């Protein structure tokens, strides 16, 4: 069967000047669709006249099955793409998957647009989706036996029991070669994505990962990871973003990976990770190992500089280690992106000012300031709903992490937005930040884009649509 897998075009435009990352999940599914003709279209790499481009791909490739992957803020686009598929060929089988479908399958199945989708794949797709394809190929139609699948029966969606978590080391390597579009870049270099683990055992109230995998962690073997890195290097990839939910949960394993990267002469590539403050601060040797293996940037989940806010997020024991984690990395020449969240339920204007001031004084190379976002099924959403603090409950297209969809007990949504505007103006144009940041020193060729990015931040904040995606249909 001809299978077309489509990633949605919605991006956080804050990242446009910094990176364009490919969808790894679809590559992993493609790698496990043995013997089928599979193409991947990552629409993030084609942001103009989307409808016409999709129409052309459908006519040229003539897929029998179209798989759509969408995060929460991309779900409206998934509906649009499904409508285009139906208009081109009413017989095309449409399958929806990804985070949003996995968490909101009941609401989608009962919603007005449920007729756009024939199936919903919940959770990890590498096993469930091939089983569905097999049933469609053989015409057996035994859909009720496939765990993790939702399907229409007698005019209504039936939801099978959830699938067990996948044995990661039983999976084939992702197929990075079936992409029709590939413009993946990170700070001007050709990058790709690899995962070394899935899941997280931490209980952050704003995060939806636990609803996908439970509070668990599973690991790929280091040998498999090295094999994938070798393949990417042979293809001319210059660097890798490790997409693990929390790669520092097992610090010794990460150190072992660094040693293998050096031993296998893969340290000529550049590496980027997301990490926890606790993980980096827990081992003074880790930053040095990361440097020796070619790790250039770390996105550090700092979240806040106010103890009461960290407690309310479910992040305990972080604040005391924050400066240590940043210093350990920067002493090794590793750049630090610091992730911060404002808009906690008890935030006042003074609290938000303090958070921006903390980010500046901490000296991270680039602070990323987001507003608390009530993603579906998260613990923080239930709390904010109960207190009437969510100002936008339904338009998920605005749930990009930067747009304010909430208020606090002391500030309206508009006041939060304007606070981000004014504090962002002071932070991102502060001489101390601009002079010290490795982010700005990395490549003068990127300066025009970075300046434009700063102004885009301010313009978006003033309009209440901070870093909204810039694609067009």
C-alpha positions as CSV (number, residue, x, y, z in Angstrom):
1,X,0.0,0.0,0.0
2,X,1.0,3.6,-0.6
3,X,1.1,5.4,2.7
4,X,1.6,9.2,3.1
5,X,2.5,10.5,6.6
6,X,2.0,14.2,7.1
7,X,3.3,16.4,9.9
8,X,1.4,19.7,10.4
9,X,2.8,23.1,9.3
10,X,2.3,24.9,12.6
11,X,5.5,26.0,14.2
12,X,6.4,28.4,17.0
13,X,7.7,31.2,15.0
14,X,10.1,32.1,17.8
15,X,12.2,29.2,16.6
16,X,12.2,30.1,12.9
17,X,15.5,32.0,13.2
18,X,17.1,29.3,15.3
19,X,15.9,25.9,14.1
20,X,13.7,23.9,11.8
21,X,13.5,20.4,13.2
22,X,12.0,17.4,11.4
23,X,9.2,15.1,12.8
24,X,11.1,12.1,14.2
25,X,7.9,10.2,15.2
26,X,6.8,9.8,11.6
27,X,10.2,8.6,10.6
28,X,10.0,5.9,13.4
29,X,6.6,4.8,12.2
30,X,7.9,4.7,8.6
31,X,10.8,2.5,9.7
32,X,8.4,0.0,11.0
33,X,6.1,-0.2,8.0
34,X,8.1,-3.0,6.4
35,X,7.5,-3.6,2.7
36,X,5.2,-0.6,2.1
37,X,5.7,2.4,-0.1
38,X,5.9,5.3,2.4
39,X,6.5,9.0,2.0
40,X,6.7,11.7,4.7
41,X,5.7,15.3,4.1
42,X,6.8,17.6,6.9
43,X,4.7,20.7,6.2
44,X,6.9,22.8,8.6
45,X,9.3,23.0,5.7
46,X,6.7,24.4,3.3
47,X,4.7,27.3,4.8
48,X,3.1,29.0,1.7
49,X,0.0,27.9,-0.2
50,X,-0.4,24.8,1.9
51,X,-3.6,23.6,0.3
52,X,-2.2,23.7,-3.2
53,X,1.0,21.9,-2.1
54,X,-1.0,19.1,-0.4
55,X,-3.3,18.8,-3.4
56,X,-0.3,18.3,-5.7
57,X,1.3,15.7,-3.5
58,X,-1.9,13.7,-3.2
59,X,-2.3,13.7,-7.0
60,X,1.3,12.7,-7.6
61,X,1.7,10.0,-5.0
62,X,-1.9,8.8,-4.9
63,X,-1.8,7.4,-1.3
64,X,-4.3,4.9,-0.1
65,X,-3.7,5.8,3.5
66,X,-2.9,9.2,4.9
67,X,-1.5,9.4,8.5
68,X,-1.8,12.8,10.2
69,X,0.3,13.7,13.2
70,X,-0.7,16.7,15.3
71,X,0.2,18.3,18.6
72,X,-2.6,20.3,20.4
73,X,-1.9,23.6,18.7
74,X,-1.7,21.8,15.3
75,X,-5.1,20.1,15.5
76,X,-7.0,22.7,13.4
77,X,-4.4,22.1,10.7
78,X,-5.0,18.3,10.9
79,X,-8.7,18.9,10.3
80,X,-7.9,21.1,7.3
81,X,-5.5,18.5,5.8
82,X,-8.1,15.8,6.3
83,X,-10.7,17.9,4.5
84,X,-8.3,18.4,1.5
85,X,-7.7,14.6,1.4
86,X,-11.5,14.0,1.4
87,X,-11.9,16.5,-1.4
88,X,-9.2,15.0,-3.6
89,X,-10.3,11.4,-3.0
90,X,-13.2,10.5,-0.8
91,X,-11.9,6.9,-0.6
92,X,-8.6,7.9,1.1
93,X,-8.3,6.4,4.5
94,X,-7.4,9.1,7.1
95,X,-5.7,8.2,10.4
96,X,-5.1,10.7,13.1
97,X,-2.3,10.3,15.7
98,X,0.1,12.3,17.9
99,X,-0.1,13.8,21.3
100,X,-3.5,15.6,20.9
101,X,-5.3,12.6,19.4
102,X,-3.9,10.4,22.2
103,X,-5.2,12.6,25.0
104,X,-8.4,13.9,23.4
105,X,-9.6,10.9,21.4
106,X,-13.0,10.7,23.1
107,X,-13.7,14.4,22.4
108,X,-12.5,14.1,18.8
109,X,-14.6,10.9,18.2
110,X,-17.7,12.6,19.5
111,X,-17.0,16.0,17.9
112,X,-18.5,17.6,14.8
113,X,-15.4,16.9,12.7
114,X,-15.1,13.2,13.6
115,X,-16.2,12.2,10.1
116,X,-12.9,13.6,8.8
117,X,-11.0,10.7,10.4
118,X,-11.5,7.0,9.8
119,X,-9.2,5.9,12.6
120,X,-7.4,7.4,15.6
121,X,-4.1,5.8,16.8
122,X,-3.5,6.5,20.4
123,X,-0.1,6.5,22.1
124,X,3.0,5.1,20.3
125,X,2.2,4.4,16.7
126,X,5.1,2.1,15.7
127,X,3.1,-1.1,16.5
128,X,-0.5,0.0,16.4
129,X,-0.3,1.7,13.0
130,X,1.3,-1.3,11.1
131,X,-1.3,-3.6,12.6
132,X,-4.0,-1.3,11.2
133,X,-2.3,-1.2,7.8
134,X,-2.2,-5.0,7.8
135,X,-5.9,-5.3,8.5
136,X,-6.7,-2.9,5.7
137,X,-4.4,-4.8,3.3
138,X,-6.0,-8.1,4.1
139,X,-9.5,-6.8,4.3
140,X,-10.1,-8.7,7.5
141,X,-11.5,-5.7,9.3
142,X,-10.6,-7.1,12.7
143,X,-10.1,-3.6,14.1
144,X,-11.6,-4.4,17.5
145,X,-8.5,-6.5,18.3
146,X,-6.0,-3.7,17.8
147,X,-5.0,-2.2,21.1
148,X,-4.6,1.6,21.1
149,X,-6.9,2.0,18.1
150,X,-10.2,4.0,17.8
151,X,-12.4,3.3,14.8
152,X,-15.9,4.1,13.6
153,X,-18.5,1.4,14.0
154,X,-22.2,1.8,13.3
155,X,-21.7,5.6,12.9
156,X,-19.9,6.1,16.2
157,X,-16.3,5.8,17.3
158,X,-15.3,2.7,19.3
159,X,-12.3,3.0,21.5
160,X,-10.2,-0.2,22.0
161,X,-8.2,-0.7,25.2
162,X,-4.9,1.2,25.3
163,X,-1.8,-0.5,23.9
164,X,1.0,-1.5,26.3
165,X,4.2,0.6,26.1
166,X,6.4,-0.5,23.3
167,X,9.6,-2.5,23.8
168,X,11.8,0.2,22.3
169,X,14.6,-2.2,21.3
170,X,12.2,-4.3,19.2
171,X,11.7,-1.4,16.9
172,X,13.5,-0.8,13.6
173,X,15.6,2.3,13.2
174,X,13.7,5.4,12.0
175,X,13.6,5.8,8.2
176,X,15.1,9.3,7.7
177,X,15.2,8.8,3.9
178,X,11.5,8.8,2.9
179,X,11.0,12.5,3.5
180,X,9.8,14.5,0.5
181,X,10.9,17.7,2.3
182,X,14.1,18.1,4.4
183,X,15.1,21.6,5.4
184,X,16.1,20.7,9.0
185,X,18.6,23.3,10.4
186,X,19.8,24.3,13.8
187,X,21.7,27.6,14.1
188,X,22.6,27.4,10.4
189,X,23.8,23.8,10.4
190,X,22.1,20.7,9.0
191,X,20.6,18.8,11.9
192,X,18.4,15.8,12.5
193,X,16.7,14.2,15.6
194,X,17.5,11.1,17.6
195,X,15.9,9.7,20.8
196,X,17.7,7.7,23.4
197,X,14.8,7.2,25.8
198,X,11.1,7.9,26.2
199,X,9.2,9.1,29.2
200,X,9.8,10.9,32.4
201,X,9.3,10.0,36.1
202,X,8.9,13.5,37.3
203,X,5.4,14.9,38.2
204,X,5.4,18.4,36.7
205,X,1.8,19.5,36.8
206,X,2.0,21.4,33.5
207,X,3.3,18.5,31.4
208,X,1.3,15.9,29.4
209,X,4.0,13.3,29.0
210,X,2.8,11.2,31.9
211,X,-0.6,10.8,30.1
212,X,1.2,9.3,27.1
213,X,3.6,7.0,28.9
214,X,2.7,7.0,32.5
215,X,5.4,8.1,35.0
216,X,8.0,5.7,33.4
217,X,11.2,5.8,31.6
218,X,12.4,3.4,28.9
219,X,15.8,3.3,27.1
220,X,17.1,2.4,23.7
221,X,20.4,0.5,23.8
222,X,23.5,2.6,23.4
223,X,24.6,0.4,20.5
224,X,21.4,1.2,18.6
225,X,21.9,5.0,19.2
226,X,25.5,4.9,18.0
227,X,24.3,3.0,14.8
228,X,21.8,5.7,14.1
229,X,24.3,8.5,14.7
230,X,26.7,6.8,12.3
231,X,24.0,6.6,9.6
232,X,23.2,10.2,10.0
233,X,26.8,11.3,9.8
234,X,27.2,9.3,6.6
235,X,24.3,11.3,5.1
236,X,26.1,14.5,5.8
237,X,24.2,15.5,9.0
238,X,26.2,18.0,11.0
239,X,24.4,17.8,14.3
240,X,21.7,16.0,16.3
241,X,19.0,17.2,18.7
242,X,18.3,14.5,21.2
243,X,14.5,14.7,21.7
244,X,14.3,12.7,25.0
245,X,11.7,14.0,27.4
246,X,14.4,14.0,30.2
247,X,17.8,12.6,29.1
248,X,19.4,13.3,32.5
249,X,17.2,10.9,34.5
250,X,20.1,8.5,34.2
251,X,23.2,10.5,34.4
252,X,25.7,7.6,34.3
253,X,24.0,6.3,31.1
254,X,24.4,9.8,29.5
255,X,28.1,9.8,30.5
256,X,28.5,6.4,28.9
257,X,26.9,7.6,25.7
258,X,29.3,10.6,25.6
259,X,32.2,8.1,26.0
260,X,30.9,6.0,23.1
261,X,30.4,9.1,20.9
262,X,34.1,9.9,21.4
263,X,35.3,6.3,20.9
264,X,33.3,6.0,17.7
265,X,34.7,9.4,16.4
266,X,31.2,10.9,16.3
267,X,32.2,14.0,18.3
268,X,32.7,16.0,15.1
269,X,29.0,16.5,15.1
270,X,27.2,19.0,17.3
271,X,24.7,17.8,19.9
272,X,21.8,19.5,21.7
273,X,19.7,18.2,24.6
274,X,16.9,19.1,26.9
275,X,17.9,18.5,30.5
276,X,16.7,19.0,34.0
277,X,18.5,21.3,36.5
278,X,18.7,18.4,39.0
279,X,20.3,16.1,36.5
280,X,23.0,18.5,35.4
281,X,23.8,19.7,39.0
282,X,23.9,16.2,40.4
283,X,27.2,15.2,38.8
284,X,30.1,17.7,38.4
285,X,31.7,15.4,35.8
286,X,28.7,15.4,33.4
287,X,29.3,18.8,31.8
288,X,32.9,17.9,31.0
289,X,31.8,14.6,29.4
290,X,29.2,16.5,27.3
291,X,31.8,18.9,26.1
292,X,34.2,16.2,25.1
293,X,31.5,14.5,23.0
294,X,30.5,17.6,21.1
295,X,27.5,18.8,23.0
296,X,27.1,22.5,22.2
297,X,23.8,23.5,23.7
298,X,21.5,22.5,26.6
299,X,17.9,23.5,27.0
300,X,17.6,23.7,30.8
301,X,14.1,23.4,32.4
302,X,14.5,26.1,35.0
303,X,10.8,27.1,34.9
304,X,10.9,29.9,37.6
305,X,13.0,31.6,40.2
306,X,10.2,31.8,42.9
307,X,10.1,28.9,45.3
308,X,6.3,29.0,45.8
309,X,5.8,28.8,42.0
310,X,8.1,25.8,41.6
311,X,6.2,24.0,44.4
312,X,2.9,24.7,42.7
313,X,4.3,23.3,39.4
314,X,5.3,20.1,41.1
315,X,9.1,20.9,40.8
316,X,10.7,20.6,44.2
317,X,14.4,20.9,45.1
318,X,15.3,22.8,41.9
319,X,16.0,26.4,42.9
320,X,19.1,25.6,45.0
321,X,20.7,23.8,42.1
322,X,19.9,26.2,39.3
323,X,22.9,28.5,39.4
324,X,25.2,25.4,39.9
325,X,23.7,23.7,36.8
326,X,24.1,26.8,34.6
327,X,27.7,27.4,35.8
328,X,28.8,23.8,35.3
329,X,27.7,23.9,31.7
330,X,29.0,27.4,30.9
331,X,32.4,26.7,32.4
332,X,32.7,24.0,29.7
333,X,31.7,26.4,27.0
334,X,28.3,24.8,26.6
335,X,25.5,27.3,25.8
336,X,22.5,27.3,28.0
337,X,18.9,28.0,26.9
338,X,16.9,28.6,30.0
339,X,13.2,27.7,30.0
340,X,11.0,29.8,32.2
341,X,7.2,29.9,32.8
342,X,5.2,32.9,34.0
343,X,1.5,33.1,34.7
344,X,1.4,30.8,37.7
345,X,-2.0,31.1,39.5
346,X,-0.7,33.4,42.2
347,X,1.6,35.6,40.0
348,X,1.4,39.3,40.4
349,X,3.1,41.9,38.3
350,X,6.0,42.0,40.8
351,X,6.4,38.2,40.6
352,X,6.7,38.4,36.8
353,X,9.3,41.2,37.0
354,X,11.2,39.1,39.5
355,X,11.2,36.1,37.1
356,X,12.6,38.1,34.2
357,X,15.2,39.7,36.6
358,X,16.2,36.2,37.8
359,X,16.7,35.1,34.2
360,X,19.0,38.1,33.5
361,X,21.0,37.7,36.7
362,X,21.3,33.9,36.3
363,X,23.2,34.6,33.1
364,X,21.8,31.9,30.8
365,X,22.8,32.4,27.2
366,X,19.2,32.8,26.1
367,X,16.1,32.8,28.3
368,X,13.0,31.4,26.8
369,X,10.0,33.0,28.6
370,X,6.7,31.1,28.2
371,X,3.2,31.6,29.7
372,X,1.6,28.8,31.6
373,X,-0.5,26.9,29.1
374,X,-3.4,24.7,30.2
375,X,-2.8,21.7,27.8
376,X,-5.6,19.1,27.7
377,X,-5.6,16.5,30.5
378,X,-2.8,18.1,32.5
379,X,-3.1,18.6,36.3
380,X,-2.6,22.3,35.9
381,X,-5.5,22.6,33.5
382,X,-7.9,21.0,36.0
383,X,-6.6,23.4,38.7
384,X,-7.0,26.5,36.5
385,X,-10.5,25.4,35.4
386,X,-11.6,24.9,38.9
387,X,-10.5,28.5,39.7
388,X,-11.9,30.0,36.6
389,X,-8.5,31.2,35.4
390,X,-8.6,29.9,31.9
391,X,-9.6,32.6,29.5
392,X,-9.5,30.5,26.3
393,X,-10.8,26.9,26.8
394,X,-11.5,25.8,23.3
395,X,-9.3,27.4,20.7
396,X,-6.3,25.1,20.9
397,X,-4.6,26.7,17.9
398,X,-3.4,29.4,20.4
399,X,-1.9,26.9,22.8
400,X,1.7,27.3,21.5
401,X,3.2,28.0,25.0
402,X,3.8,31.7,24.4
403,X,0.3,33.1,23.9
404,X,-1.5,33.9,27.2
405,X,-4.7,31.8,27.5
406,X,-5.1,32.3,31.2
407,X,-5.3,34.9,33.9
408,X,-3.9,34.8,37.4
409,X,-5.6,35.7,40.7
410,X,-4.0,39.1,40.4
411,X,-3.7,39.8,36.6
412,X,-5.9,39.6,33.6
413,X,-4.8,37.8,30.4
414,X,-4.2,41.2,28.8
415,X,-2.1,42.3,31.7
416,X,-0.1,39.1,31.5
417,X,0.5,39.7,27.8
418,X,1.6,43.3,28.3
419,X,3.8,42.3,31.1
420,X,5.6,39.9,28.8
421,X,5.9,42.7,26.3
422,X,7.5,45.2,28.6
423,X,9.7,42.8,30.5
424,X,10.7,41.1,27.3
425,X,11.7,44.5,25.9
426,X,14.0,45.1,28.9
427,X,15.4,41.6,28.9
428,X,16.1,40.9,25.2
429,X,17.6,44.3,24.5
430,X,19.5,44.5,27.8
431,X,23.2,45.3,27.1
432,X,24.4,42.8,29.7
433,X,22.4,40.0,28.0
434,X,23.5,40.9,24.5
435,X,27.2,41.2,25.5
436,X,27.4,37.9,27.4
437,X,25.1,35.6,25.4
438,X,26.8,32.8,23.5
439,X,23.6,32.7,21.5
440,X,24.5,36.0,19.9
441,X,28.2,35.2,19.7
442,X,27.6,31.9,17.9
443,X,27.4,33.3,14.4
444,X,27.3,36.9,13.2
445,X,25.6,35.6,10.1
446,X,22.5,34.9,12.2
447,X,22.3,38.4,13.8
448,X,19.8,39.8,11.3
449,X,17.5,36.9,12.0
450,X,17.9,37.1,15.8
451,X,17.2,40.9,15.8
452,X,14.1,40.2,13.7
453,X,13.2,37.5,16.2
454,X,13.4,39.9,19.1
455,X,11.1,42.4,17.4
456,X,8.8,39.6,16.4
457,X,8.5,38.7,20.1
458,X,7.5,42.3,21.0
459,X,5.1,42.7,18.1
460,X,3.4,39.4,18.9
461,X,3.2,40.2,22.6
462,X,1.6,43.6,21.8
463,X,-1.0,41.8,19.6
464,X,-1.7,39.0,22.0
465,X,-0.5,36.4,19.4
466,X,3.1,35.8,20.5
467,X,5.1,33.7,18.1
468,X,2.0,32.4,16.3
469,X,2.8,30.2,13.3
470,X,3.4,32.1,10.0
471,X,2.2,29.4,7.5
472,X,-0.5,30.2,5.1
473,X,-3.2,28.0,3.4
